[in-house]
Amino acid sequence: MKRNPAGNLTVNVLLDGRALRVPAGTTVAAAMAYSDRPFTRRACGGEPRAPFCGMGICQECRMTIDGRRRLACQTTCRDGMVLERMP
């Protein structure tokens, strides 16, 4: 963990191969909002899908986290975590 210029703790994650710094304690779903493309996967028709319920019921936030399919709304970011949007 590092501190940002305001003195707040942050963690660095790797999102689709690009570094992203987010506040410590942020869920992966919330971290997606800090990215330039705030979605977690694409629907069969190609439409971007994003977290909906925020509590793991809808499954819309599924993505690959450290090599495993997980729910982004139920996972807290940690330093060095590897995040991949699902096709």
Contacts in CASP RR format, 6 or more apart in sequence:
PFRMAT RR
TARGET T0000
AUTHOR 0000-0000-0000
METHOD contacts of the structure
MODEL  1
MKRNPAGNLTVNVLLDGRALRVPAGTTVAAAMAYSDRPFTRRACGGEPRA
PFCGMGICQECRMTIDGRRRLACQTTCRDGMVLERMP
1 9 0 8 1.000
1 10 0 8 1.000
1 11 0 8 1.000
1 24 0 8 1.000
1 79 0 8 1.000
2 9 0 8 1.000
2 10 0 8 1.000
2 11 0 8 1.000
2 12 0 8 1.000
2 21 0 8 1.000
3 9 0 8 1.000
3 10 0 8 1.000
4 10 0 8 1.000
4 21 0 8 1.000
4 23 0 8 1.000
8 23 0 8 1.000
8 24 0 8 1.000
9 23 0 8 1.000
9 24 0 8 1.000
10 21 0 8 1.000
10 22 0 8 1.000
10 23 0 8 1.000
10 24 0 8 1.000
11 21 0 8 1.000
11 22 0 8 1.000
11 23 0 8 1.000
11 24 0 8 1.000
11 25 0 8 1.000
11 26 0 8 1.000
11 77 0 8 1.000
11 78 0 8 1.000
11 79 0 8 1.000
11 80 0 8 1.000
11 81 0 8 1.000
12 19 0 8 1.000
12 20 0 8 1.000
12 21 0 8 1.000
12 79 0 8 1.000
12 80 0 8 1.000
13 19 0 8 1.000
13 20 0 8 1.000
13 21 0 8 1.000
13 22 0 8 1.000
13 28 0 8 1.000
13 31 0 8 1.000
13 77 0 8 1.000
13 78 0 8 1.000
13 79 0 8 1.000
13 80 0 8 1.000
13 81 0 8 1.000
13 82 0 8 1.000
13 83 0 8 1.000
14 20 0 8 1.000
14 80 0 8 1.000
14 81 0 8 1.000
14 82 0 8 1.000
14 83 0 8 1.000
15 31 0 8 1.000
15 32 0 8 1.000
15 35 0 8 1.000
15 83 0 8 1.000
15 84 0 8 1.000
15 85 0 8 1.000
16 83 0 8 1.000
16 84 0 8 1.000
16 85 0 8 1.000
17 82 0 8 1.000
20 31 0 8 1.000
20 34 0 8 1.000
20 35 0 8 1.000
20 83 0 8 1.000
22 30 0 8 1.000
22 31 0 8 1.000
22 34 0 8 1.000
22 77 0 8 1.000
24 77 0 8 1.000
25 76 0 8 1.000
25 77 0 8 1.000
26 34 0 8 1.000
26 76 0 8 1.000
26 77 0 8 1.000
27 72 0 8 1.000
27 73 0 8 1.000
27 74 0 8 1.000
27 75 0 8 1.000
27 76 0 8 1.000
27 77 0 8 1.000
28 61 0 8 1.000
28 63 0 8 1.000
28 65 0 8 1.000
28 70 0 8 1.000
28 72 0 8 1.000
28 73 0 8 1.000
28 75 0 8 1.000
28 76 0 8 1.000
28 77 0 8 1.000
28 81 0 8 1.000
28 83 0 8 1.000
29 40 0 8 1.000
29 51 0 8 1.000
29 54 0 8 1.000
29 61 0 8 1.000
29 72 0 8 1.000
29 73 0 8 1.000
29 75 0 8 1.000
31 72 0 8 1.000
31 77 0 8 1.000
31 83 0 8 1.000
32 38 0 8 1.000
32 39 0 8 1.000
32 40 0 8 1.000
32 50 0 8 1.000
32 51 0 8 1.000
32 72 0 8 1.000
37 48 0 8 1.000
37 85 0 8 1.000
38 50 0 8 1.000
39 48 0 8 1.000
39 49 0 8 1.000
39 50 0 8 1.000
39 85 0 8 1.000
40 49 0 8 1.000
40 50 0 8 1.000
40 51 0 8 1.000
40 60 0 8 1.000
40 61 0 8 1.000
40 62 0 8 1.000
40 63 0 8 1.000
40 72 0 8 1.000
40 85 0 8 1.000
40 86 0 8 1.000
41 48 0 8 1.000
41 49 0 8 1.000
41 60 0 8 1.000
41 62 0 8 1.000
41 63 0 8 1.000
41 85 0 8 1.000
41 86 0 8 1.000
41 87 0 8 1.000
42 48 0 8 1.000
42 49 0 8 1.000
42 85 0 8 1.000
42 86 0 8 1.000
42 87 0 8 1.000
43 49 0 8 1.000
49 60 0 8 1.000
50 60 0 8 1.000
50 61 0 8 1.000
51 58 0 8 1.000
51 60 0 8 1.000
51 61 0 8 1.000
51 72 0 8 1.000
51 73 0 8 1.000
52 58 0 8 1.000
52 60 0 8 1.000
52 61 0 8 1.000
53 60 0 8 1.000
53 73 0 8 1.000
54 61 0 8 1.000
54 73 0 8 1.000
55 73 0 8 1.000
55 74 0 8 1.000
56 71 0 8 1.000
56 73 0 8 1.000
56 74 0 8 1.000
59 71 0 8 1.000
61 71 0 8 1.000
61 72 0 8 1.000
61 73 0 8 1.000
62 69 0 8 1.000
62 70 0 8 1.000
62 71 0 8 1.000
62 72 0 8 1.000
62 86 0 8 1.000
63 69 0 8 1.000
63 70 0 8 1.000
63 72 0 8 1.000
63 83 0 8 1.000
63 84 0 8 1.000
63 85 0 8 1.000
63 86 0 8 1.000
64 70 0 8 1.000
64 83 0 8 1.000
64 84 0 8 1.000
64 85 0 8 1.000
64 86 0 8 1.000
65 72 0 8 1.000
65 75 0 8 1.000
65 81 0 8 1.000
65 82 0 8 1.000
65 83 0 8 1.000
65 84 0 8 1.000
66 81 0 8 1.000
66 82 0 8 1.000
67 82 0 8 1.000
67 84 0 8 1.000
69 86 0 8 1.000
72 83 0 8 1.000
END
